[in-house]
């Protein structure tokens, strides 16, 4: 479990885009273009443009991008990155960036917490953060996503809903597994 790299991720540079920490607002904007699990070169170009801006700047950029024709920059990106192997290289870096910014530990869930919910994941995070953790609904889109996730997990653990499996508990569980298999 590497808590600190999630809440304070390193800066990333992917395909010429300087990415800061992933923001909650970035994730909501990504949802506008999510169509299953397959990411196209166009999706990747949008994601990099979103993650390289503040939430407000990304919303403004998307408003211009959606209403504008293809720009020279977009064509250049799609031409160079949309072809293998460059696309695979950029996608791999993008996935590593997401992993670092969204990594969470294993958790044990209480019996009461096992029922399924219908609300989307991001809405659930927003609701808990705004109603229980005093995140401001007007500025939550600027919150670092990794910190937000860990705040919700820590709160949930403090309320008895889950138990975060830290390194010590993980080792104890592994030792029990080894003893039971003998």
C-alpha positions as CSV (number, residue, x, y, z in Angstrom):
1,X,0.0,0.0,0.0
2,X,1.6,3.2,-1.1
3,X,-0.7,5.9,0.3
4,X,1.6,8.9,-0.2
5,X,2.1,8.4,-4.0
6,X,-1.6,8.5,-4.5
7,X,-2.3,11.6,-2.5
8,X,0.8,13.3,-3.6
9,X,1.6,11.9,-7.1
10,X,4.6,12.8,-9.1
11,X,4.3,15.2,-12.0
12,X,3.9,13.4,-15.3
13,X,4.8,14.4,-18.9
14,X,3.0,12.3,-21.5
15,X,3.2,12.9,-25.3
16,X,4.1,16.6,-24.6
17,X,1.4,17.2,-22.1
18,X,2.4,18.2,-18.5
19,X,0.0,16.5,-16.1
20,X,-0.5,17.5,-12.6
21,X,-2.4,15.5,-10.0
22,X,-5.7,14.0,-11.2
23,X,-8.6,16.1,-10.0
24,X,-12.2,15.0,-9.2
25,X,-13.4,17.3,-11.9
26,X,-11.1,15.7,-14.5
27,X,-12.8,12.3,-13.7
28,X,-16.3,13.8,-14.2
29,X,-15.2,15.2,-17.5
30,X,-13.7,11.9,-18.6
31,X,-17.2,10.4,-18.1
32,X,-18.5,12.5,-20.9
33,X,-16.5,10.5,-23.4
34,X,-16.5,7.0,-21.8
35,X,-17.8,4.4,-24.1
36,X,-17.0,1.1,-22.6
37,X,-13.4,0.2,-21.7
38,X,-11.8,0.8,-25.1
39,X,-9.8,4.0,-25.4
40,X,-9.3,5.5,-28.9
41,X,-6.6,7.9,-29.9
42,X,-9.2,10.7,-29.8
43,X,-10.2,9.7,-26.3
44,X,-6.6,9.7,-25.2
45,X,-6.0,13.1,-26.8
46,X,-9.0,14.5,-24.9
47,X,-8.0,12.9,-21.6
48,X,-4.5,14.3,-21.9
49,X,-5.9,17.8,-22.7
50,X,-8.2,17.6,-19.7
51,X,-5.6,16.3,-17.2
52,X,-3.1,19.0,-18.3
53,X,-5.5,21.8,-17.3
54,X,-7.4,22.9,-14.2
55,X,-11.0,21.7,-14.1
56,X,-12.3,25.1,-15.1
57,X,-9.8,25.4,-18.0
58,X,-10.6,21.9,-19.1
59,X,-14.3,22.7,-19.2
60,X,-13.6,25.8,-21.3
61,X,-11.3,23.8,-23.6
62,X,-14.0,21.1,-24.1
63,X,-16.6,23.7,-24.9
64,X,-14.4,25.1,-27.6
65,X,-13.2,21.7,-28.8
66,X,-16.7,20.1,-29.0
67,X,-18.0,23.1,-31.0
68,X,-14.9,23.6,-33.2
69,X,-13.6,21.7,-36.2
70,X,-10.5,19.5,-35.9
71,X,-7.5,21.6,-35.2
72,X,-4.1,21.2,-36.7
73,X,-2.8,20.1,-33.2
74,X,-5.5,17.4,-32.9
75,X,-4.7,16.0,-36.4
76,X,-1.0,16.0,-35.6
77,X,-1.6,14.1,-32.3
78,X,-4.0,11.6,-33.9
79,X,-1.6,11.1,-36.8
80,X,1.5,10.4,-34.7
81,X,-0.1,8.8,-31.6
82,X,-3.0,7.0,-33.3
83,X,-0.7,4.7,-35.0
84,X,1.1,1.8,-33.4
85,X,3.4,1.5,-31.5
86,X,3.3,5.2,-30.4
87,X,-0.4,4.8,-29.3
88,X,0.4,1.8,-27.2
89,X,3.3,3.7,-25.6
90,X,1.2,6.7,-24.7
91,X,-1.7,4.6,-23.6
92,X,0.6,2.6,-21.3
93,X,2.0,5.9,-19.8
94,X,-1.6,7.2,-19.4
95,X,-2.7,4.0,-17.6
96,X,0.4,4.3,-15.2
97,X,-0.6,7.9,-14.5
98,X,-4.2,6.8,-13.7
99,X,-2.9,4.0,-11.5
100,X,-0.7,6.3,-9.5
101,X,-3.4,8.8,-9.0
102,X,-6.2,6.4,-8.1
103,X,-4.5,3.6,-6.3
104,X,-6.4,2.3,-3.3
105,X,-5.7,-0.4,-0.7
106,X,-7.5,-3.7,-0.3
107,X,-10.3,-3.4,2.2
108,X,-12.4,-5.7,4.4
109,X,-16.0,-4.7,4.1
110,X,-18.4,-5.1,7.0
111,X,-21.4,-7.3,6.5
112,X,-23.7,-4.3,6.6
113,X,-21.7,-2.7,3.8
114,X,-22.2,-5.5,1.3
115,X,-25.4,-4.4,-0.3
116,X,-25.1,-2.9,-3.7
117,X,-25.9,0.7,-4.6
118,X,-27.3,2.2,-7.7
119,X,-25.6,5.6,-7.6
120,X,-22.5,6.0,-9.9
121,X,-19.2,5.8,-8.2
122,X,-18.2,9.4,-8.7
123,X,-21.6,10.6,-7.4
124,X,-21.2,8.5,-4.3
125,X,-17.7,10.0,-3.7
126,X,-19.1,13.5,-4.2
127,X,-22.0,12.9,-1.8
128,X,-19.8,11.5,1.0
129,X,-17.2,14.2,0.5
130,X,-19.7,17.0,0.5
131,X,-22.1,15.8,3.3
132,X,-19.6,14.0,5.7
133,X,-16.2,15.5,5.0
134,X,-17.0,19.1,4.5
135,X,-15.7,19.4,0.9
136,X,-17.2,22.4,-0.7
137,X,-19.6,21.4,-3.5
138,X,-18.6,24.6,-5.4
139,X,-14.9,23.7,-5.4
140,X,-14.8,19.8,-5.1
141,X,-14.0,19.6,-8.8
142,X,-10.5,21.0,-7.9
143,X,-9.9,18.4,-5.2
144,X,-7.1,15.9,-5.9
145,X,-8.8,12.6,-6.7
146,X,-6.4,10.4,-4.8
147,X,-6.8,12.5,-1.7
148,X,-10.5,12.5,-2.0
149,X,-10.6,8.7,-2.3
150,X,-8.4,8.2,0.7
151,X,-10.4,10.7,2.7
152,X,-13.6,8.7,2.0
153,X,-11.9,5.4,2.8
154,X,-10.5,6.7,6.1
155,X,-13.9,8.2,7.0
156,X,-15.6,4.9,6.1
157,X,-13.1,3.0,8.2
158,X,-13.6,5.4,11.2
159,X,-17.3,4.6,11.0
160,X,-16.8,0.8,11.0
161,X,-17.9,0.3,7.4
162,X,-14.6,-1.1,6.2
163,X,-11.1,-2.0,7.4
164,X,-8.2,-0.8,5.3
165,X,-5.7,-3.7,5.0
166,X,-2.4,-2.0,5.8
167,X,1.0,-3.7,5.4
168,X,0.9,-5.3,8.9
169,X,-2.6,-6.7,8.4
170,X,-1.7,-7.9,5.0
171,X,1.3,-9.8,6.4
172,X,-0.8,-11.3,9.2
173,X,-3.5,-12.5,6.7
174,X,-0.8,-14.0,4.5
175,X,0.7,-15.9,7.5
176,X,-2.8,-17.2,8.3
177,X,-3.2,-18.3,4.7
178,X,0.1,-20.2,4.8
179,X,-0.8,-21.9,8.1
180,X,-4.2,-23.0,6.8
181,X,-2.8,-24.5,3.6
182,X,-0.2,-26.6,5.6
